[in-house]
Amino acid sequence: MIITKPRDWQRIIDDLERVGARRVFITGCGQCATVAHTGGEEEVAEAAERLRAAGYEVTGTAVGEVACHVGSTRRDARRSSSGYAGADAVVALSCGAGVQTVAETVPETPVFPGLESAFLGSVVRHGIYEERCQMCGECVLDLTGGICPVTTCPKGLLNGPCGGMWEGRCEVLRDRDCTFVRIHRRLEAQGRPATHEAIRPKDHSRKLKPGGVNLRTEREAGR
């Protein structure tokens, strides 16, 4: 899931003041931001109260199923059409993808982010999240026992350990084991010998921006 954190509140106010907005619509996300407690019903209601206390009129609020889904967001916008229509600006409590989807849905209205997108993370337990994937498009988890070295090593090493590892512990995050020690132990527990061959460097030219996947075209080509 996409892990988000609250944006500096003064920056949100500055954005609204920059466009002279006095009437604001607030939208959240029913998926990632709700789970992270940054953009669900409770957080949207809290943001609405803060804006009202600051002298703004809140024309409405909405927490759709998933903010980054174009079709879903358009349906939500139609259901809240009066609130959107009466707003000078929209504050979206969602990840950056959700903000852009809302902005595409109501292109005539300024849409400002209410959150910061932190990372793609795993839910360790309720309220605790860890970054474990960088979505590089060149996965090596088959070689490393399901542990991404580039993401979980603070130095971003693909082949390690580094010279600072001591007694199996990471020299940067000293409260945890070195990523490469964990990889070795995982492979050993699975009866898989750790490879002594260096993993080839990532081909960053393959990570083109912006990314896109058209499954419909791929399916048609496969017929």
N, C-alpha and C positions, 0 to 999 in steps of 0.2 A: 504494500500500500504506500501511497505518497504521504510522507510525514510532513506536516505543516506546523508552524508556530506563529503566535500572534505578531503582527506587524507593529512597529512603533506607532502608538496612537496619534501622536502629534503629526506624524507624516501623513496619516490618513486625513486629518483635519486640514493640513496644508494643501493636500491635493484638492479637497473640496473647495477651499477658499480660492485656489488658483483659478478655478472655472466659475467662481461666483455662485456655487450651488447652495441652495437653502432647503431644498426638498430632496430627500434621499430615499432610494429603495435599497433594501439589504437582502442579499441572497446568500444561501449557504450550500452545503453539499451533504447529501444523505449517506454517502459512503465514507471515503477516507477521512474527511475533515470531521465528520460526526464521530467516528471511532477515536480519532486523536483528540476529541473534545476541544476543537478549535473553530468549527464551523457548523455545528449541529443546531437544533432548535434552541437549546439553552444559550449558546454563544451568540446566535443571531438576535435573540431577545435582549441579551445583555448589551450588545452593540447598539441596538435600537434605543435602549434607555440612556446610554451614554450620549448618543447624538441628540436626543431630545433635551437632555440636561444641558447640552452645549448650545441650545437654541435652534437646532435644526428640526424641520418637519419630516417625519418618517412616513412616506406614502404607502409603505407596505413592506412585508417580508415574505420570503419563500425559501423553503429547504427542499429542493427537488431530490429525485432518486439518485442522480449522479451528475455533477456539474459539468464534467468534461464530455458528456454524451450530447452531441448536437441535437439529435431528435428529441431527447428527453428535455433538454433545456428549452427548446422551442415550445414544446407543449406546456412547460411550466410558465413560460413567458406569456403564452396565450391565456392561461388561467389567471394570471396576475396582470393582465394587460392594463387595467386602470392604474395600478400602482406604478408600473413602469412608465406609462404615458405621463403621469403627473410628476415624475421625478426629474430633477436637473442633473442627477448623477446616480450611479449605482456603486455600492460597495459590495464586493464579492468575497465572502469568507470561504475560499477554496484554494486549491493549488493553482499554479500559473496556467495550467491547461484549462482549468475551469474558468478562470478569469477571461482567457482569450475566447472561450466558447460563448460566454455571456456577452462579451464585447461584439462578437460576430452576430449574435442574435439581435442585439439592439444597437446597431452601428451608429445611430443618430444621437446616442446618449453616452457621455463619458463613463467608463467603467473602471473603477480603481480597485487594486488588490487590498484586501484586509488582512491577508496572511502572507507569510514568507514560506516558500517551498524549500524544505530542508534537505530531504533525501528520500530515496526509495528504500523502505525498511521492512523488516520483519517484526511482527508483534511477539515479543518475548513473553510478556504477560500483560494484563490490563494496565495501561498507562506507561509501559516500558517498551521502547522501540530501539532497534539497532539497524544501522545501515549495513547491508550485506551484498548489494549488487549495484554496479554502475551502468548496467545495460549497455555494455560495450559492443555487443554483437559478435564477440569472439570468445565464447565461453570455454573455460578450461576446467570446469568443475568435474569433468570425467577423469581428469588426471590428478586432481587434488582432493579427492574424497568428499566432494560436495562443499568445500570451503573455498571461497574466493580469496586468493592471496592479495590481489591488487586492492580490493575494497577493505578487507579486515586488517591488513598490515598498515599501521600508521604511516609508513614510508612509501606505501604503494608498490612494494616490490613484487615482481612476478616470480623471481627465483631467489630463494633465501635459505637460511636466515642471514641477517646482516651480522656484522662483527660485534654489534653491541648486545646481542642476545647473551644472557647470563643465566646459567642453571635453568634453562628452559623458559625464562621470563622475558617479556618484551621490555626493551630499554626505554621506550616512550611511554607506554601505558603499563606501568610496573605492577599493577594489580592483576594482570592477566598473563596467561601463557602466550609465548610467541606463536604467531599464526602458523609458521612452518613446523613447529613442534606439534601443534594440534593436527596439522595435515598428516604428518608422519605417524602419529598415534592412531588417527582414524584409519589410514590405509593398513597399518599393522593389525588393527583389530578386525579388519575385513579380510585378512589374509592376502592382502595385495601388496607386493613389494613397491616401495616408493621408487619412482624413477630417478636415476642419477643423471639423466640427460636434461639439459636446460630447456625450459619451455621457450619456444620462439617468441620474440618480441611482438607486441600487438601491431597490426597494420592499421594505424589510425586513419589512413585514407579511406578505409571502408566505412568509417563512421561519418557518413555524409549528413550535413544539416541543410534543411530540416529533414528528419526521418519520415518515412511513410511506407505503409504496406497496403496494397490493394488486393485483398483475397479474392475478390470477384474476378479480376483480370487473370489472376493465377489459376483459378479454377477453370475459367474458360479456355485458357491456353492448354490445360491438361486434358481437355476433352478430345 
